[in-house]
Structure formats: C-alpha cells, structure tokens
Amino acid sequence: MRLLTVTALLSLLLEPGLALQIQCYQCEEMTRNECSTPEFVVNCTVNVQDMCQKEVLVMEDGVHYRKSCASSGACLISSSGYQQFCTGKINSVCISCCNTALCNGPRPRKRAPPSAAAALDHSGPLVLSVLLLLLLLGHAALC
C-alpha cells in the first residue's frame, strides 16, 4: 500500500512543469538582443530564483538588454517600480518577468494556429495522479 502511495507522489513530483529549477538567458549591457544564444543560458538557483528577468534600456546609442535569473518577489517589485519609466523613449527602462524556460529571450515568431490535436490539454496525467493519491489516502484511512 505504501509503495502505491510513494509511486503516486513521485509521479506528481516528476510531472513536467513542476520542475524546481528554471533556465534563463543571462547577460549585461548587450545590444540588439544578441545574448539570446545558447552560450548565455544559465541554470537559476533551485527554489530561490524562480523567474527570468529582462531589462530593456533605451539609450542614445541604441537599445541595451540585461537578462538574468531572479526571485519572483524581487522581479515583480522591480518591474512594477519601473513601470513609469517604461516609455520607449531615450532613457526609458522597462523590466519584465516571466516564469518559463528561456522566456527572457526574443519573442517567438508567430505561427499558424495549432491544430486541434496539438491544442489538447496535457494535464491529464497530473489530474489522474492526484485522484489516485486521494483514493489511496482515503483507502488507507479506512483500513
């Protein structure tokens, strides 16, 4: 019985999307978004840095980028604090936060709408694992 419970818990923890570490691009003062290449990919600190941050600075000599890992609290505070300076004009500073792998890189190109099969929700295994765990815990309580 315990083996089934442990198996259900492990399947929840190993479910894609529940990773404890994120990868982000990291660079300082780069121009033309050029640090969005594999050599600038870093593994963020597990359970501490759970977001990617991107700063866009509009200077007289062009647009500069800073990209890094960040904790969600620090990133969200920074991005909201600089909101008034995000104008797109000279000396503008825009800070954005995101929480998926390499999300502080260039925006993906627009594609054709996904087919119905590709648009299906992939949360089925997670829901099944949770239901199985609840069923096992309820059964164990009755025994």
N, C-alpha and C positions, 0 to 999 in steps of 0.2 A: 504494500500500500504506500509506504514512504517513497519507494522507488518511482511510482507513478507521480506522486506529488513533486518530487525533485525534478523529474523529467519535464513536467508541465512548467515549473518555474524556470528551468533552463531554456526552454523553448521561448518563453517570454523575453528573457534577457538577451537571447541571441537573435531576436527578431530584427530584421533590417529596419533602420530608422530609430532604433533605441540605443544607438552607439553612444558611448560616453566621451568620445573624442571626435573633434571636427578638424578638417584641414582647411586652411585659408592661404591666400596669397599674402606675402609679407615683403614690403619694400618701403623705402623712404625717398621722398622728393623725386620721383620718376616722372618723366613727361610722356605724353602720348599713350598712356595706359600700357606701356611696354613691359611692366613687371607681371603681366598675366601669362607667364610661361612656366613650364614645369620646374625650372631651377629656382623659382620663387615660392614654391609650395612648401608649407611647413605644417607640422602636426602641432596643434594647440595643446596647452596643458590640460590633461584629463580632469574633468569635474571642476575646473576653475574657469578656463576660457572656453565658453560655450557659444560664442558668436564670432563672426568675421566683421571687421570694420573697414570702411573705405572713406577716406577724406579726399575731397576734390577741392583744390585751391586754385583760383583763377588769379594769376599774377600778370604783370605787364609783359613778361617774356613768354607767356603761354600758360597752359593748364598743367598743374602738378598733382601727382597722386601719392598718397600714403595709404598703405594697406597693411592690416595686421590682424592678429587674434585679439579678442577682448572678452571680458566678462560681460554678461548681459546687462548687469546694473550699470557699470561704467559706460558702456557703449550707448545705452539708451539715454543716460543723463547727458553725455556729450552731444549726442545728436539733437536732443531737444534744446539744449543750451545754445547751440549754434544755428538754430532754425532761422533766427532773424538776420543772420549774416549770409544766408544761402540765397543770393540774388542772381548769380550767374554773371555779374559784372566784375570788373577789376577789384581785387582784394576780397572776393567772395570766398567763403568757406562752407562747404556742405559735407556733413558727416552722416553716413548711413550705416545701418546694422542689419545683419541677416544671419540666419542660423542653419544654413545647409552648406554642404561641402563646396568650397571654392566659389561661393556666392558673391564674394567681393571682387570678382573678375569682370571681364566685359559682359555686357548683356548678351544672352544668346540670340542668334538670328531668328527672326520669325519663320515659323514653318507652316505647312498646310495643317488644317485641323486634324487631330488624331482620329483614327478610325474608331468605331465603336468598341472593337476588341481591345485596342490599346488604352482606351479611356476607362476600362473597368477598374473598380476599387480593389486594391491588393491588401486590404486589411482583414480579409477572411481568416488567414492563419492566426492572427493575433486574437481576434474575437473567439475563435474556436479554442485557443489555448486558455483564455480567461474563463470561458464556460466550463471547460474540462477541469480547471483548477477549482472553480467554485463547486462543481459537482463532487469532486474528490474530497474537498474540505467538509462539505455537508455530509457525505457518507461517513467520513472519519468521526464526525461529531456524534453520529447516531450509534456508532459501534462502542 
